[in-house]
Amino acid sequence: MEKTYSMVIEPGEDGWFVVTVPAIPGCITQGKTIEEAEKNAKEAIEAYIESLIRRRKGIPDQQGVAFRKVSVEV
């Protein structure tokens, strides 16, 4: 089975890239490069899903996660 998740990648205060996965609250990781951050996020998601399967819990999906842009006056 394959699932696809959206990630948010932002520069951290320490120069590393911080990744969050909105569909999986608490799934936060980082990396020195964007590529490393993406790799670490994939590993974190896979480990989380494996733990859910072991505990016979449902696997989260992107349902309810929306990405939109908003413009504001500055």
Backbone torsions as a table, in degrees:
resi	resn	phi	psi	omega
1	MET	NA	140.5	177.6
2	GLU	-124.6	135.5	176.9
3	LYS	-121.9	149.6	177.7
4	THR	-118.6	133.4	179.9
5	TYR	-126.4	144.1	173.9
6	SER	-86.4	143.9	178.1
7	MET	-121.1	149.2	171.9
8	VAL	-109.5	123.4	-178.5
9	ILE	-116.6	122.0	-177.9
10	GLU	-132.0	148.3	174.5
11	PRO	-69.9	134.4	177.9
12	GLY	-89.8	167.9	-179.3
13	GLU	-64.3	-25.1	-176.8
14	ASP	-92.9	6.7	179.4
15	GLY	92.1	-9.7	176.7
16	TRP	-84.3	167.4	176.2
17	PHE	-101.7	128.7	-177.6
18	VAL	-102.5	132.8	-179.1
19	VAL	-117.4	132.7	170.3
20	THR	-123.1	154.6	179.7
21	VAL	-122.8	101.3	-174.3
22	PRO	-55.1	-33.4	-179.1
23	ALA	-73.9	-13.8	-178.9
24	ILE	-126.2	86.2	-179.6
25	PRO	-53.8	134.7	179.4
26	GLY	89.6	-5.8	178.3
27	CYS	-84.7	98.4	-177.9
28	ILE	-133.1	134.1	176.5
29	THR	-148.6	-177.2	-179.5
30	GLN	-154.5	171.6	177.0
31	GLY	-160.5	159.0	179.8
32	LYS	-68.7	-30.4	177.4
33	THR	-123.9	166.3	176.7
34	ILE	-62.3	-40.8	-179.7
35	GLU	-61.9	-43.6	178.6
36	GLU	-65.7	-40.1	179.0
37	ALA	-63.0	-42.6	177.5
38	GLU	-62.7	-44.0	179.1
39	LYS	-60.8	-45.4	179.7
40	ASN	-64.6	-37.0	178.6
41	ALA	-65.8	-43.3	178.6
42	LYS	-59.5	-44.8	178.7
43	GLU	-63.3	-40.3	179.5
44	ALA	-65.8	-41.8	178.5
45	ILE	-63.7	-46.6	-179.7
46	GLU	-60.9	-42.5	179.3
47	ALA	-64.9	-40.3	179.3
48	TYR	-63.5	-46.5	-179.5
49	ILE	-64.0	-40.1	177.0
50	GLU	-58.9	-40.9	179.5
51	SER	-67.9	-35.4	176.9
52	LEU	-65.5	-42.1	179.3
53	ILE	-63.0	-43.9	178.8
54	ARG	-60.1	-35.9	-178.5
55	ARG	-92.4	6.6	178.6
56	ARG	57.6	42.6	177.3
57	LYS	-102.4	160.3	178.1
58	GLY	-70.7	148.4	178.9
59	ILE	-92.4	124.8	-178.2
60	PRO	-68.1	153.3	175.1
61	ASP	-129.5	-174.5	-176.5
62	GLN	-78.4	-4.5	-177.2
63	GLN	-54.5	128.1	179.7
64	GLY	88.9	-9.1	177.9
65	VAL	-93.2	122.2	-179.7
66	ALA	-128.4	140.5	176.4
67	PHE	-115.0	121.7	179.6
68	ARG	-135.5	157.4	174.0
69	LYS	-107.1	148.3	176.7
70	VAL	-133.2	138.4	177.1
71	SER	-102.8	137.8	178.4
72	VAL	-131.4	152.8	177.4
73	GLU	-79.9	135.3	176.7
74	VAL	-127.8	NA	NA
